[in-house]
Amino acid sequence: MKQSKILVTGGSGMLGSHLKEEFPLALFPSRKELNLYEINEINTYLNNHRPDIIIHAAAKVGGDRR
């Protein structure tokens, strides 16, 4: 059986850090690797990596940290 390729956004946050323990083989791009404010970057990243599952754990907490 093929293993699903998982993409997790927000890997440095509270929830994301726990997901790293549960899904050690998943993709956890940093803000520098994947800027979620830029649709072209998102499309390029998704086309390059082709994840089967996306877990969106990124959140705006305590203000904008761009």
N, C-alpha and C positions, 0 to 999 in steps of 0.2 A: 504494500500500500504506500502511495506517495505521501510524504509529509507536507502539510500545508505551509506555505511561506507566509509568515505573520509580520505585519508592520504595526508597530506601536508608536504613536506620537506621545510626547510628554514623558519620555523615559526618565527625565531627571526630577520629576515631581514626586509627590508622596505616593500616589497610586502607581505611577510608572515604575518607580524603583521596586515596588513589590512584584510587579508583573515581570521584571527582569529575572526574579528568582523562579517564577513559574514557567517562563518561556525563554530559557537561556539562548536558544537558537534564533529567536526573532530579531527583526531589524529594529533598532532603536536609534533613529537619526537624531543628531543634535540640532539645535536651532540653526547652526552654521551650515549643516548638511541639507536641511529642509526648512525653508522659511514658509510657514503656513499662511503668511500674509500675502504671498506672491503666487497667484494661480499658475503662472507659467512654470515656476519651480516645482510646484506640486505635480503638474502634468508630466514634466520631464522625469521627476523622481519615480512616479508610478509607472511610466512607460519603461524606464530602465530596470526597475526591480520587479515589476509584475507580482505584487503580493496577492495571495488568495484571500487573506483576511486582514482587515484593518481595524485596530482597536484605537479609538481616538480618546486618549487620556490627557491631552494637552488642555490647559485652561489658563485664562487670564486671571491671575491671583495677585492682589496687592498692587494693581496698576500695570501699566504697559512697560515691559522690560525689553523692548526692542533694542 
